[in-house]
């Protein structure tokens, strides 16, 4: 029997003894799409306790079927067919004399994948709860004014740019120090990359106030790394509060759950940090107003007490004068003397206060005038016309400032602006 004849026999036996189709559960370990539109998969099954491979099979989704299954799966689950996810697929078993054993995928059940992701996520949450670590980062005291921010994000992510601009260019001019620790925010290497960034920040833990983990949104599959146990566990153990702004509205990831503070988007994290400074500033203003009001109230109260004392003293004096004229005269002169000293003393005190207030206001205005003069001189010296007047010039090429000779080439026409007049030149060398 030739090999071809043997393979034909195997093919016939399989066809005669297997059902027309099967629904099979497997994890996608590889996925490739060729230029004809066919999708080639490798499905595997792993041992749950050891994670070792128990089975592997090659699977194919023909282009005509893939055009239907792909959008159906993606619109239902909110994620793409990618490596690492479990799927429930309808397959027919095929054995080819030349290509061997393979599974032909004819249908897919998206609800199974959604349920599997939810199950895995819940298992991670339950494990963190059982280990007693799920709220460890939340229990850390939050800094009064978090100014030094360690950021974990992709350097090119739009979410990081939005966060940086919102925080550092805030309208209240609060000052923040932001240091980026770059990491992959999606894909198979995201978990490892983010944990490495946390390890790098840990080396400077005494410097930073908080850690911010942000990205600019994405599909449910792109965000699957944020449900990973080891990434979540590392965050629970981190000695600084972790804030998340991963950018997805539909669901909370496990990382969001274990973080100290969870916000929806990177800009929301920036607004939250700014609001902390606003609250602190408003509190200080309230304290200032309270102290001022209390002082004014005390002054009014003491003034009323003095008036009451004066009236009571006067009435008592009148009674004493009427009862004891001679003693009243002596007492009256003594009281008059005491009042005179009190008036002189208080008058001197008010003059002192008036003088100090005047000096303070004069000094304050003088300092502000001096600052304005410095700004005026600075603007004067920075005026391009004054810079040109000192002998400098501006060179343009096609209306664009030339900063380096390397930007030009021979025969380029350039325009030189002087303090008086312009020169058009051609580059020789």
Secondary structure, DSSP 8 states (H G I E B T S, - for coil): --HHHHHHHHHHHHHHHS-S-EEEEEEEEEEEE-TTS-EEEEEEEE-TTT--EEEEEEEEE-HHHHHHHHHHHHHHHSS---TT-EEEEEEEEEEETTTEEEEEEEEE-HHHHHHHHHHHHHHHHHHHHHTT-TTTTTTS---SS--EEEEEE-TT-HHHHHHHHHHHT-TT----EEEEEE---SSTTHHHHHHHHHHHHHTTTTT-SEEEEE-----TTTTGGGG-HHHHHHHHT-SSEEEEE---SS---HHHHHSSEEESSHHHHHHHHHHHHHHHHHHHHHHHHHHHHHHHHHHHHHHHHHHHHHHHHHHHHHHHHHH-HHHHHHHHHHHHHHHHHHHHHHHHHHHHHHHHHHHHHHHHHHHHHHHHHHHHHHHHHH-HHHHHHTT--EEEETTEE---GGG--TT-EEEEE-SS-EEEEE---
